[in-house]
Amino acid sequence: MTKRLKAAERRASILAVAKILFADKGYHGVSVDEISARLGVSPAVLYQHFPSKEALYEAVLANISEKRDSFVSAVLDGNQDFAGVLKRMTHVFISSIAHDPDYLKMEILSALEGADAAKRFFENRWRSFADYIEFNLKELTQEKKVDPVNPKVASLMFQGMIREALYDTCIVKTERYRELKLEPLVDQLVELFLRAINYRP
């Protein structure tokens, strides 16, 4: 006889299974029937907890958001210069994704599908980097500690490097980069970025 789960346990199990399926197939590639079949329950059980597939998808995103990385310690612990803080923030971010790469899969698939809720969520997810880099580069340029650079372009460059490193090491696991460990790879990318803007502490 199957053990009857409490409502909170059932909701948590639905979210866990839905996250895996959404990460593997995207929002449009998964049906409520498939999620319920994977859980071994009827679709009616899912609808008791979530009124629609869209509501379930948004709940999965909200669940990820609740576990959002705290950059407070990354900012406060250690050297307060731009390079030190950026490196620590990046390590907090990559470690959470390496621990749970389903997030990155969802980001990639949602970008292709154009889901509004996902787009807003993932834009906010990277906002900490964008804001930190753009704000500091404006100040560093005025202080002549970096070469004149468009802060938005520089921020985009940084995010692109980090995304590619995560994509190659956590999702595709590319043969070419297999010998590279994520943490030292990211350290090298941060150093390349700092050299590209000619950062002078």
Beta strands, then each sheet from edge to edge (+ up, - down):
end
